[in-house]
């Protein structure tokens, strides 16, 4: 661990940032286009999938998590996992209460 | 046994460093500047995770109520302008890019590049808030701000709102469901308002950073503040990415 800390920090250059910028703009165009196509049940799922892909790109490259140490990665994964547990437990409760009535 | 060797190693390292020259910004309770930067970055992430929980509560409320009062949330969402929303998403993505470039400039000690990047980020942040103001004003004019002056006219009689009607041809809602559009707008203002508050705080800090960067701060090896502010700014961008999808897009078709 202490050895790891001695390493010079990885510097992410403009090239990577430019590629991510373009990917995010393409993702935005794609999600706006997809929202106008009637896919019924799949519309929100696709919108959230694209949003999550964009968020992952921001976290991994703009926020340098791809290059960060294990402690930071683990803390983020634990935090997001905790959030997903909370939200899915809440939603299973609300969705199952009116089961069969929709 | 392993404990002893670790502490002995740590102690010798500490005495070694105490006698060495070190940058003025290295606090004495850290072994190295890299360790100090790692600790600061980790702490920033812990703060951002509390923010995830904070916004997560709002997102959960939105999903639960959308599930309950689906028709009201769909017509409420049709009141939002996708062109403004998309423009703002692009503005915020560009501002994240300029902020990332600012971090790179600080790391590679480019003072003018850093000032330029931070200034562009500052301006794009203001553009975002300007567009948000235009959107908020339209809601105020149409009495779609929750409260005493809230009006369900657009939802009881969609044809009275020709601009939205010609695009979506919404059917009138029964009064009970129409009332629940107020809930959609409550969540809309709460979520975008909290997001905007984070933007305002961020823009304030950016102003401070621009002044400091012009004086040569952050480009002499100690760029932790810029790094961590970058994390904050990108986090706000991520929140907007989800707000845009949930508030503007998923009820569009």
Interface residues (C-beta under 8 A of the other chain):
Chain A: X2 X5 X6 X7 X8 X9 X11 X12 X13 X14 X17 X18 X20 X21 X24 X25 X28 X31 X32 X35 X36 X37 X38 X39 X43 X44 X47 X48 X50 X51 X54 X55 X58 X59 X62 X63 X68 X69 X71 X72 X75 X76 X79 X80 X82 X83 X86 X87 X90 X91 X94 X95
Chain B: X9 X10 X13 X31 X32 X34 X35 X37 X38 X41 X42 X45 X46 X49 X52 X53 X56 X59 X60 X63 X64 X67 X68 X82 X86 X89 X90 X93 X94 X96 X97 X99 X100 X101 X104 X107 X108 X230 X231 X234 X235 X237 X238 X241 X242 X244 X245 X246 X248 X249 X250 X252 X253
